[in-house]
Amino acid sequence: MRPPRNTRIVATLGPASSSADMIRALWEAGADMFRLNFSHGTHEDHLERFKAIRRLEAERGRPIPILADLQGPKLRLGVFGAGRVMLTPGQSFRLDLSDEPGDETRAPLPHPEILAALEPGRALLLDDGKIRLRVRACGAGFAETEVLVAGPLSNRKGVNIPDAVLGLSPLTAKDRKDLAFALELGIDWIALSFVQRPEDVGEARALIGGRARILSKLEKPSAIERLDEIVALSDAVMVARGDLGVELPPEDVPGLQKRILRAARAAGKPVVVATQMLESMIEAPTPTRAEASDVATAVFAGADAVMLSAESAAGRYPVEAVAMMSRIIQRVEHDPGYRAGIGGGGATPERTDADAISAAVCQVAGVLPVSAIVAYTSSGSTTLRIARERPEAPILSLTPSAATARYVALAWGVHSVHTEDAGNVEDMVAKATGIATREGFGAPGRPLVIIAGMPFGTPGATNLLRLARPDGPQTLPAG
């Protein structure tokens, strides 16, 4: 049935949400998409969760997209002889390729690509930015640094280098195995971690070969420098605020979030806002007021989806977290200022039949009290063009492709239905009106506006706009 909101919810599955009953409960609470985090768990774990989601999808007759989030290269220190050391401000601290256990004066850094990217004066962050170093001198396989921000440091803590592009593929050997497994299952979306440049997306796309969609996680400052290129090559993007906030000052992250949202919206690509959305609900049954405001800010800005991570994967209140996020979204979308905030941001339509028809359908929906916009689509592009404009009327997307149905289900305002394609115009209208009524979109006396392409089933052939009224359909000529 018709969902109560336009903004989607992505819920991460994990130890707290692995059973079929819990996955069903999360979906009933409002989850629209499920994320399998390949940084944790085994292939067997992910297989069972995948099967449970597909059974739920078949049971409820609704497309439920699944996202496989690849771990990406994890840059970490080696180990210390004592397991833990205490660094002091101003002290010297050496990083090198030796595998000898570290101490208070040095640590092993088994990543030559990091050392190769260093130069005097460059900053290094350890343990999610809790420790900050400055490079004094460096050479082949070593760096001498000064401790600027001190504290305890233990085994295998993460290493970040702000403002540096490392000579690393975004896909490790582990990622390639995980990717092959996910594609064999038939997972819909692949989340690509540690994207630094457009070439990273191209490398992944060559491996995926059209078998899944790519969601690029924007968590590196270097990716922001080439944002438009990365967005253009991706099927969707994620504002991964946790890692982005490690390498950038916290005060920069909100502005970058808005910039990414604008770029994705202009390109007609879904964008997900993620990390620490309702963090306190890992342990508490309700969020802080600041967290509720944070979710609301992403919704007011027009995000396609917001994501729960540990809240639903490992928290004590996974169902409550999803339900709370859904309530916040609904309250924002009913706010009088919501429509004004998301009204702009779409790209200027291209001089094509498809863009002309998509722009016209949104104009019609703004003039007439239509009950829904019905978009017939093969590839999903027609539906995404309409969603980009954030129309006031709900969007009912009809497609004969299960993969396309799951693809567009991530987009703002889209209610996706997998159904047989229409055979002719009369069949198109009959299917549209019948499915709209069944799914809760029909309203007495209010027309549907239908957009499709002829001949039917031909990708990229959007050229028909039709009004279906109770007293008979009316065709509006293209152009």
Order of alpha helices (4+ residues) and beta strands (2+ residues): beta-alpha-beta-alpha-beta-beta-beta-beta-alpha-beta-beta-beta-beta-beta-alpha-beta-alpha-beta-alpha-alpha-beta-alpha-alpha-beta-alpha-beta-alpha-alpha-alpha-alpha-beta-alpha-beta-alpha-beta-alpha-beta-beta-beta
